[in-house]
């Protein structure tokens, strides 16, 4: 595991960004088969005047074998996520596509959740192989962005 912070240039300045990169081995290499591994990372951002972190992303950085998460419908329901809409990434501006999608994103699912008076938006990217048009939830997502609204 490798992690790091974007350290401020001055003492007592707040840290406003951080990231963690993790390499996960799905299968050890043998003499007959190569190792199967993936890398995923998380990134956090906070605007200086905000009390809370306002943006986080989690996604696969290296995904040569089509690995994806495998969440159950009950996982989404337990977290009280409210479905907003499905978004075709091609309909987004270049800036929004870069902000909300990572890797091979065929469809973007937007959910919301209220914590007290604050509203958080969750954007799950699903690649074409894991997309099910009739599924209620994006069970096999490849990246996630969480944003405080």
Secondary structure, DSSP 8 states (H G I E B T S, - for coil): -EEEE---SSTT----EEEEEEEEEEE---SSS--EEEEEEEEEE--TT-SS--EEEEEEEE-TT-------HHHHHHTT-EEEEEE-GGGS-HHHHHHH--SS-SEEEEEEEEETTEEEEEEEEE-GGG--TT-SS-TT-SEEEEEE-
